Amino acid sequence: MKGSASMSEAFSDDPVGPLEIARENLEKFADSFITQDSLRKMIDWYLVLKDVINDKDINEIEKKQVEEEMEYFSTAWSAMADIFYEKGISA
């Protein structure tokens, strides 16, 4: 059964042809786009938190809650930066 070995090779998971390569490139682009959009939204949210913390009309409880959320945000941001660094992505 000489032909069966070549059939299994034909159905491997390796990219084959321009359409498969285009699909992989599209996936990478979509991942990058989603990441960029998420980072923009995180920055927007951080700016909102900064505005809230600087508001003179908030009470101490609200201020503590916002400070705590900013600490969580900072931790998450640092973790993401570490992951990007490990992948070779830097600013």
C-alpha positions as CSV (number, residue, x, y, z in Angstrom):
1,M,0.0,0.0,0.0
2,K,2.3,2.6,-1.3
3,G,-0.3,5.3,-1.7
4,S,-1.5,5.3,2.0
5,A,1.7,6.9,3.3
6,S,1.4,9.8,0.9
7,M,-2.3,10.3,1.8
8,S,-1.5,10.7,5.5
9,E,1.2,13.2,4.5
10,A,-1.3,15.1,2.5
11,F,-3.6,15.6,5.5
12,S,-0.9,16.9,7.9
13,D,-1.4,20.0,10.0
14,D,1.4,21.9,8.3
15,P,0.4,24.9,6.2
16,V,-0.2,24.0,2.7
17,G,-0.7,26.5,-0.1
18,P,-1.4,30.2,-0.1
19,L,-4.9,30.0,1.5
20,E,-3.6,28.2,4.6
21,I,-0.8,30.8,4.9
22,A,-3.3,33.6,4.4
23,R,-5.5,32.1,7.2
24,E,-2.6,32.0,9.6
25,N,-1.7,35.6,8.8
26,L,-5.3,36.6,9.3
27,E,-5.3,34.9,12.7
28,K,-2.1,36.7,13.7
29,F,-3.6,40.0,12.6
30,A,-6.9,39.4,14.4
31,D,-5.0,38.5,17.6
32,S,-2.9,41.6,17.3
33,F,-6.0,43.8,16.7
34,I,-7.8,42.3,19.7
35,T,-4.8,42.9,21.9
36,Q,-4.4,46.5,20.8
37,D,-8.1,47.2,21.3
38,S,-7.9,45.7,24.8
39,L,-4.9,47.7,25.7
40,R,-6.6,50.9,24.5
41,K,-9.7,50.1,26.6
42,M,-7.5,49.4,29.6
43,I,-5.8,52.8,29.2
44,D,-9.1,54.6,28.8
45,W,-10.3,52.9,32.0
46,Y,-7.2,53.9,33.9
47,L,-7.7,57.5,32.8
48,V,-11.2,57.3,34.2
49,L,-9.9,56.0,37.5
50,K,-7.4,58.8,37.7
51,D,-10.2,61.4,37.1
52,V,-12.3,59.7,39.8
53,I,-9.5,59.6,42.3
54,N,-8.8,63.4,41.7
55,D,-12.4,64.3,42.1
56,K,-12.9,66.4,45.2
57,D,-16.5,65.2,45.7
58,I,-15.8,61.5,46.3
59,N,-15.9,60.1,49.8
60,E,-13.1,58.2,51.5
61,I,-14.7,54.8,50.9
62,E,-15.0,55.4,47.1
63,K,-11.5,56.7,47.1
64,K,-10.2,53.6,48.8
65,Q,-12.1,51.4,46.3
66,V,-10.6,53.3,43.3
67,E,-7.1,53.1,44.8
68,E,-7.5,49.4,45.2
69,E,-8.8,49.0,41.7
70,M,-5.8,51.0,40.4
71,E,-3.5,48.6,42.3
72,Y,-5.1,45.6,40.6
73,F,-4.9,47.4,37.3
74,S,-1.1,48.1,37.9
75,T,-0.6,44.4,38.7
76,A,-2.4,43.3,35.6
77,W,-0.5,45.7,33.4
78,S,2.8,44.6,34.8
79,A,1.9,40.9,34.2
80,M,0.9,41.7,30.6
81,A,4.2,43.6,30.0
82,D,6.1,40.6,31.3
83,I,4.2,38.3,28.9
84,F,4.9,40.6,26.0
85,Y,8.6,40.8,27.0
86,E,8.8,37.0,27.1
87,K,7.4,36.9,23.6
88,G,9.9,39.4,22.4
89,I,7.5,42.3,22.1
90,S,8.6,45.5,23.6
91,A,7.8,49.2,23.3
